[in-house]
Amino acid sequence: MPNIDNLPDDKELHQMIIMKIWNDLAGDIYQAYLKQGRGVVAMFMMDTLPEMLKDVMPEGEGVISGSVMSAYIPLDMLNTLEDLVGLEGVLKMDEQAHCYDPATSIVFAFFNKRVNSDGTRGVSSCGYEITPPADMSPLELYKKKGRVSVRRIYPKKANDHPLINLN
């Protein structure tokens, strides 16, 4: 059974997490883009947040042991992740963050803590660009925010959910 030390790098788990938070998160991420520019939603699936990342967490954000912590990291702060994923990992995120359309998509990066069989510790990471149907886009949910409830239960139809482009 997976625990916080070795959560799987599993597309289905990541997809489930994104689906659960999409309606509440997408409009906020578009708002963060308007204020801070292009960026990546970092999902830290760890028991503690690495010291170098504490500056990117929202003001007053508490870290709860064994939880998934998230933060919007703008392009100009991606270098804070270098100690965690290396230069190559940062360059991949930077490239993806330059290419996506913020009105229609969100770039997610998942970071999982690893404890290897020999006891050494490390971090694994993977990323996705998520592009939902037009009515569930970050821009559309941003426009609806505060006016009407945007909560919608998925899947409405078998292929109708916000994760049609899970790369």
Secondary structure by P-SEA (a helix, b strand, c coil): ccccccccccaaaaaaaaaacccccaaaaaaaaaccccccbbbbccccccccccccccccccccccbbbbbbccccccccccccccaaaaaaaaaaaaccccccbbbbbbbbbbbccccccccccccccccccccccaaaaaaaccccccccccccccccccccccc
